[in-house]
Amino acid sequence: MRVLAIDASLRNTGVAIVDGNGAQMRALYFGIIHNASSLRSSSCLVAIRDRLAELIHEHEPDCCALESVIYVQSYKTAISLGAARGAAILAAAEHGLPVFEYAPTRIKQAAVGRGSAAKNQVAFMVRALLGLTETPSADAADALAIALAHVRTQEGARHGLPAGAQI
């Protein structure tokens, strides 16, 4: 299974493509879609959608995984995150990819083993679990952790484990 994982944000969207078969997982790509602060929000959404479309065309993932809606203190932040998620979901849907969503605590648990892990712990563990030669930036590490959560959840479901259980 090849997963496109996205940690959506208007200015720095983390993206990862991970191959996962059984216990073997391999990162094919990870990085960030950077949008300058001078760029209008609407242009950022187009840039996110376009770059994801390029990655989908290049890597041909089977599905897309994202972090589910999170609670934020600022309504402006919530609106911009929602818009970025919308652009990401649109890119996946336009290419016929099923979209899966995971709670932030579940993503951290898949990578670190506990749902309250710090960002640096997530980055360290995804580097170790995927055998990376460099520690990814926080946004890319979050996308890699989302991919890990998806692969592990799907493997658990294949083995008859209840939803939410992971191997």
Order of alpha helices (4+ residues) and beta strands (2+ residues): beta-beta-beta-alpha-beta-alpha-beta-alpha-alpha-alpha
